[in-house]
Amino acid sequence: MKVVFRSKDFASVDGSGFGFNHRRPMANPWQYQGRVQHRQWQGTYECEWEQGENKGRQPELLWIVRGDARLFGLAAGLKSKGFTVEVEQD
């Protein structure tokens, strides 16, 4: 299962209490990966800065979290904090 969402910065996700940690850079610039470790769900994530088609808009972080069906709890929590979340089956 895959949970996809966007944020304006790292702090809004890191400080949310959802268990995002161990962020480290990937091979390409501005891409990161890490783990999600929470007592109710676990998974791995990748995130990267993306620039929308509108160059005047503030760039956002695109987050992709992979794990099992327990990530439905993460998706619900993110929605409750105001994030727009998509849930996809792998």
Buried (B, 14 or more C-beta within 10 A) or exposed (E): BBBBBBBEEBEEBBEBEBBBEEBEEEEEEEEBBBBBBBEEBBBBBBBBEEEEEEEEEEEBBBBBBBBEEEBBEBBEBBEEBEBEBEBEEE
